[in-house]
Amino acid sequence: MEVDQPEPADTQPEDISESKVEDCKMESTETEERSTELKTEIKEEEAQP
């Protein structure tokens, strides 16, 4: 059974939390952009006869 290696002890805890927050912000932004693209695609399909 494999165990994920813990973060190196010399990494500052605040750095880890900040990078995780940044990742979350990036992911939510990408998700919003993708949902906007999907909405645009759906509108274009509906506009076609």
C-alpha distance matrix in Angstrom:
0.0 3.8 6.6 10.0 12.5 15.4 18.8 20.9 23.0 26.2 25.7 28.2 26.9 29.9 29.0 25.6 27.2 30.1 27.9 26.0 29.5 30.7 27.9 28.8 32.4 31.8 29.8 32.5 35.3 33.8 33.4 37.0 38.3 36.6 38.0 41.4 41.1 40.3 43.3 45.5 44.5 45.2 48.6 49.5 48.7 50.8 53.6 53.9 56.5
3.8 0.0 3.8 6.6 9.1 12.2 15.5 17.6 20.0 22.9 22.4 24.9 23.9 26.8 25.7 22.3 24.3 26.9 24.6 23.0 26.6 27.6 24.8 26.1 29.6 28.9 27.2 30.1 32.6 31.2 31.1 34.7 35.8 34.3 36.0 39.2 39.0 38.5 41.5 43.6 42.7 43.7 46.9 47.8 47.2 49.4 52.1 52.4 55.2
6.6 3.8 0.0 3.8 6.2 8.8 12.3 14.6 16.7 19.8 19.2 21.6 20.4 23.4 22.5 19.2 21.0 23.9 21.9 20.3 23.9 25.2 22.7 23.9 27.5 27.1 25.6 28.4 31.0 30.0 30.0 33.4 34.8 33.6 35.2 38.4 38.4 38.1 40.9 43.1 42.5 43.5 46.6 47.6 47.3 49.4 52.0 52.6 55.5
10.0 6.6 3.8 0.0 3.8 6.3 9.2 12.0 14.5 17.3 16.2 18.6 17.5 20.2 19.1 15.7 17.8 20.4 18.2 16.8 20.5 21.6 19.2 20.6 24.1 23.7 22.4 25.3 27.8 26.8 27.1 30.5 31.7 30.8 32.6 35.6 35.7 35.7 38.4 40.5 40.1 41.2 44.2 45.2 45.2 47.3 49.7 50.4 53.4
12.5 9.1 6.2 3.8 0.0 3.8 6.6 8.6 11.2 14.0 13.3 16.1 15.6 18.7 17.4 14.4 17.1 19.6 17.6 16.8 20.6 21.5 19.6 21.5 24.7 24.3 23.7 26.7 28.8 28.1 28.8 32.1 33.1 32.6 34.5 37.3 37.5 37.8 40.5 42.3 42.2 43.5 46.3 47.3 47.5 49.6 51.9 52.7 55.8
15.4 12.2 8.8 6.3 3.8 0.0 3.8 6.4 8.3 11.3 10.5 12.9 12.1 15.4 14.5 11.7 14.2 17.0 15.6 14.9 18.5 19.8 18.4 20.2 23.3 23.4 23.1 25.8 28.0 27.8 28.5 31.5 32.8 32.6 34.4 37.0 37.6 38.0 40.5 42.4 42.6 43.9 46.5 47.6 48.0 50.0 52.2 53.3 56.5
18.8 15.5 12.3 9.2 6.6 3.8 0.0 3.8 6.3 8.4 7.0 9.6 9.4 12.5 11.2 8.8 11.9 14.2 12.8 12.9 16.4 17.4 16.5 18.7 21.4 21.5 21.7 24.5 26.3 26.3 27.5 30.3 31.4 31.6 33.6 35.9 36.5 37.3 39.7 41.4 41.8 43.3 45.7 46.8 47.5 49.5 51.4 52.6 55.9
20.9 17.6 14.6 12.0 8.6 6.4 3.8 0.0 3.8 5.4 5.7 9.0 10.3 13.4 11.9 10.6 14.1 15.9 14.7 15.7 18.9 19.6 19.2 21.6 24.0 24.0 24.7 27.5 29.0 29.1 30.6 33.2 34.1 34.5 36.7 38.8 39.3 40.3 42.8 44.3 44.7 46.4 48.7 49.7 50.5 52.6 54.4 55.6 59.0
23.0 20.0 16.7 14.5 11.2 8.3 6.3 3.8 0.0 3.8 5.5 7.8 9.1 12.6 12.1 11.3 14.4 16.5 16.1 17.1 19.9 21.1 21.1 23.2 25.5 26.0 26.8 29.3 30.9 31.4 32.8 35.2 36.4 37.0 38.9 41.0 41.8 42.8 45.0 46.6 47.3 48.9 51.1 52.2 53.1 55.1 56.9 58.2 61.6
26.2 22.9 19.8 17.3 14.0 11.3 8.4 5.4 3.8 0.0 3.8 6.3 9.1 11.7 10.7 11.1 14.4 15.6 15.4 17.2 19.7 20.3 20.9 23.3 25.1 25.5 26.8 29.3 30.5 31.1 32.9 35.1 36.0 36.9 39.0 40.8 41.6 42.9 45.1 46.5 47.3 49.1 51.1 52.1 53.3 55.2 56.8 58.2 61.7
25.7 22.4 19.2 16.2 13.3 10.5 7.0 5.7 5.5 3.8 0.0 3.8 6.4 8.7 7.1 7.4 10.8 11.9 11.6 13.4 15.9 16.5 17.2 19.6 21.3 21.8 23.1 25.5 26.7 27.4 29.2 31.3 32.3 33.3 35.3 37.1 37.9 39.3 41.4 42.8 43.7 45.4 47.4 48.5 49.7 51.6 53.1 54.6 58.1
28.2 24.9 21.6 18.6 16.1 12.9 9.6 9.0 7.8 6.3 3.8 0.0 3.8 5.5 5.3 6.7 9.1 10.1 11.0 12.8 14.6 15.7 17.0 18.9 20.4 21.4 23.0 24.9 26.1 27.3 29.0 30.8 32.0 33.3 35.1 36.7 37.9 39.3 41.1 42.6 43.8 45.4 47.1 48.4 49.8 51.5 53.0 54.7 58.2
26.9 23.9 20.4 17.5 15.6 12.1 9.4 10.3 9.1 9.1 6.4 3.8 0.0 3.8 5.4 5.2 6.4 8.6 10.0 10.8 12.5 14.3 15.5 16.8 18.6 20.1 21.3 22.9 24.5 25.9 27.1 28.9 30.5 31.7 33.1 34.9 36.4 37.6 39.2 40.9 42.2 43.5 45.3 46.9 48.1 49.6 51.3 53.1 56.5
29.9 26.8 23.4 20.2 18.7 15.4 12.5 13.4 12.6 11.7 8.7 5.5 3.8 0.0 3.8 5.4 5.1 6.0 8.5 9.8 10.4 12.1 14.1 15.3 16.4 18.2 19.8 21.1 22.4 24.2 25.6 26.9 28.5 30.1 31.5 32.9 34.6 36.0 37.4 39.0 40.5 41.9 43.5 45.1 46.5 47.9 49.4 51.4 54.9
29.0 25.7 22.5 19.1 17.4 14.5 11.2 11.9 12.1 10.7 7.1 5.3 5.4 3.8 0.0 3.8 5.5 5.1 6.1 8.6 9.9 10.5 12.2 14.3 15.3 16.3 18.2 20.0 21.0 22.4 24.2 25.7 26.9 28.4 30.2 31.6 32.9 34.5 36.2 37.5 38.8 40.5 42.1 43.4 44.9 46.6 48.0 49.7 53.3
25.6 22.3 19.2 15.7 14.4 11.7 8.8 10.6 11.3 11.1 7.4 6.7 5.2 5.4 3.8 0.0 3.8 5.5 5.3 6.2 8.7 9.9 10.6 12.4 14.3 15.3 16.5 18.5 20.0 21.1 22.5 24.4 25.8 26.9 28.6 30.4 31.6 32.8 34.7 36.3 37.4 38.9 40.8 42.1 43.3 45.0 46.6 48.3 51.8
27.2 24.3 21.0 17.8 17.1 14.2 11.9 14.1 14.4 14.4 10.8 9.1 6.4 5.1 5.5 3.8 0.0 3.8 5.5 5.1 6.2 8.6 9.8 10.6 12.4 14.2 15.3 16.6 18.4 19.9 21.0 22.6 24.4 25.7 26.9 28.7 30.3 31.4 32.9 34.7 36.1 37.3 39.1 40.7 42.0 43.4 45.1 47.0 50.4
30.1 26.9 23.9 20.4 19.6 17.0 14.2 15.9 16.5 15.6 11.9 10.1 8.6 6.0 5.1 5.5 3.8 0.0 3.8 5.4 5.0 6.2 8.6 9.8 10.5 12.2 14.2 15.4 16.5 18.3 19.9 21.1 22.5 24.3 25.7 27.0 28.6 30.2 31.6 33.1 34.6 36.2 37.6 39.1 40.7 42.1 43.5 45.5 49.0
27.9 24.6 21.9 18.2 17.6 15.6 12.8 14.7 16.1 15.4 11.6 11.0 10.0 8.5 6.1 5.3 5.5 3.8 0.0 3.8 5.4 5.0 6.1 8.6 9.8 10.4 12.2 14.2 15.2 16.3 18.2 19.9 21.0 22.3 24.2 25.7 26.8 28.4 30.2 31.5 32.8 34.5 36.2 37.4 38.9 40.6 42.0 43.7 47.2
26.0 23.0 20.3 16.8 16.8 14.9 12.9 15.7 17.1 17.2 13.4 12.8 10.8 9.8 8.6 6.2 5.1 5.4 3.8 0.0 3.8 5.4 5.0 6.2 8.7 9.8 10.5 12.3 14.2 15.2 16.4 18.3 19.9 20.9 22.4 24.3 25.6 26.8 28.5 30.3 31.4 32.8 34.6 36.1 37.3 38.9 40.6 42.3 45.7
29.5 26.6 23.9 20.5 20.6 18.5 16.4 18.9 19.9 19.7 15.9 14.6 12.5 10.4 9.9 8.7 6.2 5.0 5.4 3.8 0.0 3.8 5.4 5.1 6.2 8.6 9.9 10.6 12.3 14.2 15.3 16.6 18.4 19.9 21.1 22.6 24.4 25.7 27.0 28.8 30.3 31.6 33.1 34.8 36.2 37.5 39.1 41.1 44.5
30.7 27.6 25.2 21.6 21.5 19.8 17.4 19.6 21.1 20.3 16.5 15.7 14.3 12.1 10.5 9.9 8.6 6.2 5.0 5.4 3.8 0.0 3.8 5.4 5.0 6.1 8.5 9.9 10.5 12.2 14.1 15.3 16.5 18.3 19.9 21.1 22.6 24.3 25.8 27.1 28.6 30.3 31.7 33.1 34.7 36.3 37.6 39.4 43.0
27.9 24.8 22.7 19.2 19.6 18.4 16.5 19.2 21.1 20.9 17.2 17.0 15.5 14.1 12.2 10.6 9.8 8.6 6.1 5.0 5.4 3.8 0.0 3.8 5.4 5.1 6.1 8.6 9.9 10.5 12.1 14.2 15.3 16.3 18.2 19.9 21.0 22.4 24.3 25.7 26.8 28.4 30.3 31.5 32.8 34.6 36.1 37.8 41.3
28.8 26.1 23.9 20.6 21.5 20.2 18.7 21.6 23.2 23.3 19.6 18.9 16.8 15.3 14.3 12.4 10.6 9.8 8.6 6.2 5.1 5.4 3.8 0.0 3.8 5.4 5.1 6.1 8.5 9.9 10.4 12.2 14.2 15.2 16.4 18.3 19.9 20.9 22.4 24.3 25.6 26.8 28.6 30.2 31.5 32.8 34.6 36.4 39.8
32.4 29.6 27.5 24.1 24.7 23.3 21.4 24.0 25.5 25.1 21.3 20.4 18.6 16.4 15.3 14.3 12.4 10.5 9.8 8.7 6.2 5.0 5.4 3.8 0.0 3.8 5.5 5.3 6.1 8.6 9.9 10.6 12.3 14.2 15.4 16.6 18.4 20.0 21.1 22.7 24.4 25.8 27.1 28.8 30.4 31.7 33.1 35.1 38.6
31.8 28.9 27.1 23.7 24.3 23.4 21.5 24.0 26.0 25.5 21.8 21.4 20.1 18.2 16.3 15.3 14.2 12.2 10.4 9.8 8.6 6.1 5.1 5.4 3.8 0.0 3.8 5.6 5.2 6.1 8.6 9.9 10.6 12.2 14.3 15.4 16.5 18.4 20.0 21.2 22.6 24.4 25.9 27.1 28.7 30.4 31.7 33.4 37.0
29.8 27.2 25.6 22.4 23.7 23.1 21.7 24.7 26.8 26.8 23.1 23.0 21.3 19.8 18.2 16.5 15.3 14.2 12.2 10.5 9.9 8.5 6.1 5.1 5.5 3.8 0.0 3.8 5.4 5.1 6.1 8.6 9.9 10.5 12.2 14.2 15.2 16.4 18.3 19.9 20.9 22.4 24.3 25.7 26.9 28.5 30.2 31.8 35.3
32.5 30.1 28.4 25.3 26.7 25.8 24.5 27.5 29.3 29.3 25.5 24.9 22.9 21.1 20.0 18.5 16.6 15.4 14.2 12.3 10.6 9.9 8.6 6.1 5.3 5.6 3.8 0.0 3.8 5.5 5.0 6.1 8.6 9.8 10.4 12.2 14.2 15.2 16.4 18.3 19.8 20.9 22.5 24.3 25.7 26.9 28.5 30.6 33.9
35.3 32.6 31.0 27.8 28.8 28.0 26.3 29.0 30.9 30.5 26.7 26.1 24.5 22.4 21.0 20.0 18.4 16.5 15.2 14.2 12.3 10.5 9.9 8.5 6.1 5.2 5.4 3.8 0.0 3.8 5.4 5.1 6.2 8.6 9.9 10.6 12.4 14.3 15.4 16.6 18.4 20.1 21.2 22.7 24.5 25.9 27.1 29.1 32.7
33.8 31.2 30.0 26.8 28.1 27.8 26.3 29.1 31.4 31.1 27.4 27.3 25.9 24.2 22.4 21.1 19.9 18.3 16.3 15.2 14.2 12.2 10.5 9.9 8.6 6.1 5.1 5.5 3.8 0.0 3.8 5.5 5.1 6.1 8.6 9.9 10.5 12.3 14.3 15.3 16.5 18.4 20.0 21.1 22.6 24.4 25.7 27.4 30.9
33.4 31.1 30.0 27.1 28.8 28.5 27.5 30.6 32.8 32.9 29.2 29.0 27.1 25.6 24.2 22.5 21.0 19.9 18.2 16.4 15.3 14.1 12.1 10.4 9.9 8.6 6.1 5.0 5.4 3.8 0.0 3.8 5.4 5.1 6.1 8.6 9.8 10.5 12.3 14.2 15.2 16.4 18.4 19.9 21.0 22.5 24.3 26.0 29.4
37.0 34.7 33.4 30.5 32.1 31.5 30.3 33.2 35.2 35.1 31.3 30.8 28.9 26.9 25.7 24.4 22.6 21.1 19.9 18.3 16.6 15.3 14.2 12.2 10.6 9.9 8.6 6.1 5.1 5.5 3.8 0.0 3.8 5.4 5.1 6.2 8.6 9.9 10.6 12.3 14.2 15.3 16.6 18.4 20.0 21.1 22.6 24.7 28.2
38.3 35.8 34.8 31.7 33.1 32.8 31.4 34.1 36.4 36.0 32.3 32.0 30.5 28.5 26.9 25.8 24.4 22.5 21.0 19.9 18.4 16.5 15.3 14.2 12.3 10.6 9.9 8.6 6.2 5.1 5.4 3.8 0.0 3.8 5.5 5.1 6.3 8.7 10.0 10.6 12.4 14.4 15.5 16.6 18.5 20.1 21.1 23.0 26.6
36.6 34.3 33.6 30.8 32.6 32.6 31.6 34.5 37.0 36.9 33.3 33.3 31.7 30.1 28.4 26.9 25.7 24.3 22.3 20.9 19.9 18.3 16.3 15.2 14.2 12.2 10.5 9.8 8.6 6.1 5.1 5.4 3.8 0.0 3.8 5.4 5.0 6.2 8.6 9.8 10.5 12.3 14.3 15.3 16.5 18.4 19.9 21.4 24.9
38.0 36.0 35.2 32.6 34.5 34.4 33.6 36.7 38.9 39.0 35.3 35.1 33.1 31.5 30.2 28.6 26.9 25.7 24.2 22.4 21.1 19.9 18.2 16.4 15.4 14.3 12.2 10.4 9.9 8.6 6.1 5.1 5.5 3.8 0.0 3.8 5.4 5.0 6.2 8.6 9.8 10.5 12.3 14.2 15.3 16.5 18.3 20.2 23.5
41.4 39.2 38.4 35.6 37.3 37.0 35.9 38.8 41.0 40.8 37.1 36.7 34.9 32.9 31.6 30.4 28.7 27.0 25.7 24.3 22.6 21.1 19.9 18.3 16.6 15.4 14.2 12.2 10.6 9.9 8.6 6.2 5.1 5.4 3.8 0.0 3.8 5.4 5.1 6.2 8.6 9.9 10.6 12.4 14.3 15.4 16.5 18.7 22.2
41.1 39.0 38.4 35.7 37.5 37.6 36.5 39.3 41.8 41.6 37.9 37.9 36.4 34.6 32.9 31.6 30.3 28.6 26.8 25.6 24.4 22.6 21.0 19.9 18.4 16.5 15.2 14.2 12.4 10.5 9.8 8.6 6.3 5.0 5.4 3.8 0.0 3.8 5.5 5.1 6.2 8.7 9.9 10.6 12.4 14.3 15.3 16.9 20.5
40.3 38.5 38.1 35.7 37.8 38.0 37.3 40.3 42.8 42.9 39.3 39.3 37.6 36.0 34.5 32.8 31.4 30.2 28.4 26.8 25.7 24.3 22.4 20.9 20.0 18.4 16.4 15.2 14.3 12.3 10.5 9.9 8.7 6.2 5.0 5.4 3.8 0.0 3.8 5.4 5.0 6.2 8.6 9.8 10.6 12.3 14.2 15.6 19.0
43.3 41.5 40.9 38.4 40.5 40.5 39.7 42.8 45.0 45.1 41.4 41.1 39.2 37.4 36.2 34.7 32.9 31.6 30.2 28.5 27.0 25.8 24.3 22.4 21.1 20.0 18.3 16.4 15.4 14.3 12.3 10.6 10.0 8.6 6.2 5.1 5.5 3.8 0.0 3.8 5.4 5.1 6.2 8.6 9.9 10.6 12.3 14.5 17.7
45.5 43.6 43.1 40.5 42.3 42.4 41.4 44.3 46.6 46.5 42.8 42.6 40.9 39.0 37.5 36.3 34.7 33.1 31.5 30.3 28.8 27.1 25.7 24.3 22.7 21.2 19.9 18.3 16.6 15.3 14.2 12.3 10.6 9.8 8.6 6.2 5.1 5.4 3.8 0.0 3.8 5.4 5.1 6.2 8.7 9.9 10.5 12.6 16.2
44.5 42.7 42.5 40.1 42.2 42.6 41.8 44.7 47.3 47.3 43.7 43.8 42.2 40.5 38.8 37.4 36.1 34.6 32.8 31.4 30.3 28.6 26.8 25.6 24.4 22.6 20.9 19.8 18.4 16.5 15.2 14.2 12.4 10.5 9.8 8.6 6.2 5.0 5.4 3.8 0.0 3.8 5.5 5.1 6.2 8.7 9.9 11.0 14.5
45.2 43.7 43.5 41.2 43.5 43.9 43.3 46.4 48.9 49.1 45.4 45.4 43.5 41.9 40.5 38.9 37.3 36.2 34.5 32.8 31.6 30.3 28.4 26.8 25.8 24.4 22.4 20.9 20.1 18.4 16.4 15.3 14.4 12.3 10.5 9.9 8.7 6.2 5.1 5.4 3.8 0.0 3.8 5.4 5.1 6.2 8.6 10.1 13.1
48.6 46.9 46.6 44.2 46.3 46.5 45.7 48.7 51.1 51.1 47.4 47.1 45.3 43.5 42.1 40.8 39.1 37.6 36.2 34.6 33.1 31.7 30.3 28.6 27.1 25.9 24.3 22.5 21.2 20.0 18.4 16.6 15.5 14.3 12.3 10.6 9.9 8.6 6.2 5.1 5.5 3.8 0.0 3.8 5.4 5.1 6.1 8.8 11.9
49.5 47.8 47.6 45.2 47.3 47.6 46.8 49.7 52.2 52.1 48.5 48.4 46.9 45.1 43.4 42.1 40.7 39.1 37.4 36.1 34.8 33.1 31.5 30.2 28.8 27.1 25.7 24.3 22.7 21.1 19.9 18.4 16.6 15.3 14.2 12.4 10.6 9.8 8.6 6.2 5.1 5.4 3.8 0.0 3.8 5.5 5.1 6.5 10.2
48.7 47.2 47.3 45.2 47.5 48.0 47.5 50.5 53.1 53.3 49.7 49.8 48.1 46.5 44.9 43.3 42.0 40.7 38.9 37.3 36.2 34.7 32.8 31.5 30.4 28.7 26.9 25.7 24.5 22.6 21.0 20.0 18.5 16.5 15.3 14.3 12.4 10.6 9.9 8.7 6.2 5.1 5.4 3.8 0.0 3.8 5.4 5.4 8.5
50.8 49.4 49.4 47.3 49.6 50.0 49.5 52.6 55.1 55.2 51.6 51.5 49.6 47.9 46.6 45.0 43.4 42.1 40.6 38.9 37.5 36.3 34.6 32.8 31.7 30.4 28.5 26.9 25.9 24.4 22.5 21.1 20.1 18.4 16.5 15.4 14.3 12.3 10.6 9.9 8.7 6.2 5.1 5.5 3.8 0.0 3.8 5.4 7.5
53.6 52.1 52.0 49.7 51.9 52.2 51.4 54.4 56.9 56.8 53.1 53.0 51.3 49.4 48.0 46.6 45.1 43.5 42.0 40.6 39.1 37.6 36.1 34.6 33.1 31.7 30.2 28.5 27.1 25.7 24.3 22.6 21.1 19.9 18.3 16.5 15.3 14.2 12.3 10.5 9.9 8.6 6.1 5.1 5.4 3.8 0.0 3.8 6.4
53.9 52.4 52.6 50.4 52.7 53.3 52.6 55.6 58.2 58.2 54.6 54.7 53.1 51.4 49.7 48.3 47.0 45.5 43.7 42.3 41.1 39.4 37.8 36.4 35.1 33.4 31.8 30.6 29.1 27.4 26.0 24.7 23.0 21.4 20.2 18.7 16.9 15.6 14.5 12.6 11.0 10.1 8.8 6.5 5.4 5.4 3.8 0.0 3.8
56.5 55.2 55.5 53.4 55.8 56.5 55.9 59.0 61.6 61.7 58.1 58.2 56.5 54.9 53.3 51.8 50.4 49.0 47.2 45.7 44.5 43.0 41.3 39.8 38.6 37.0 35.3 33.9 32.7 30.9 29.4 28.2 26.6 24.9 23.5 22.2 20.5 19.0 17.7 16.2 14.5 13.1 11.9 10.2 8.5 7.5 6.4 3.8 0.0
